């Protein structure tokens, strides 16, 4: 079973990529986390360019999502919203809407920021966009505020309560993959 992790940050030492790695450490045996790290290479969306062969970065993202059983997004917050490059990638992915790779795919959203609120507005915006695209959203978020100090030396979340919420988020995401009546 595979969970695809997509960070909305382009930064080399991104707190959101760290958050995805922390989630990966909590996955049960038999479940792997694959990070998709080519967001920076996605070209700006332009309907005039959306007529045929897509850039390798878009083909790579589409294939990675289709190959995954579930997707976990971790997003920073820029001006109370989703970073433009992540929104841009989702705009590309959403076309055509009826057979986009996120349609009916289990998705969870988390976020980290250096401020107090842990990207809560960006998470809400991202959930709105991904829901409009047709993903099956887990009804839980994880705001990780003060992210400069949020991770331990081993890469896990330093705060016990945040680790528990991350564990619950992962369990709910994986629960979306289980047949009815079978616990994850």
C-alpha angles and dihedrals in degrees: 000000000000133000115195114216118207120185118203090209126091094195118118093227095036118173088213093056087050088052090053090050090049088053090050090057089057098051115115122246112286093032120096132192117223116192118214105208107172100091091120090062096057109112121229112276113256120166088213088064094045096086107098139332112032129213116276090249091059093045089049093050093045091050093045092053093045090049093050125084092214140001129228116195123196114190137184119214122247116184091341093306148072118301110263096239092056092047089048092054090049090050089056093045094050093066119122090024098203096059104025115140094248094055107122091350115140108248135181128189130210132162144195131199138167090241126082099262103059099228094299094155093047090050091052091049092047092049089051093051096043090047091052089052088057106256121148102244126209107231096231136082134197117213112193108191128186087028095178086076100027100096131068126223090267092055096252123123109276095213115079094211091052090049089053092049090048089050091051091047091052092046091052092047092050090043087064087065096053123093113250113286097017116110120226 
